[in-house]
Amino acid sequence: VQLQASGGGAVQSGDSLRLSCALSGRTFSDYVMAWFRQAPGKEREFVAAINWGGVRTYDTDSMKGRFTISRDNAKSILYLQMNSLKPEDTAVYYCAANLARLPDLYRDYLKWPGYWGQGTQVTVSS
């Protein structure tokens, strides 16, 4: 499985970005997909996940209100729509894939048994 993340960039506070993650090498709909992020000096943290049927899991209510995870099974692409961006959203965003189901300890990136993309940088300035 190969995951290719894209769409990051440098934006102003309040702007929006849409990240994409393309999966190749396997059948996309077989995988639960997720986004994590890692801010400078911090551990990688869970952002959101989505299964093949579109059931979503978010880290916190604040992310749920501003971030939307979605997927296009026909195109094998995962998305993260990020609105009302804040400087504290500055991080490298990683996509991840796990076969069939969300891992029991899905919030812990160290316990994520599947695959990772290379990350895309998002920088939000005030």
Summary of the structure (lengths in Angstrom):
residues: 126
radius of gyration: 13.4
end to end distance: 37.1
largest distance: 40.3
contacts: 391
relative contact order: 0.32
helix: 12%
strand: 50%
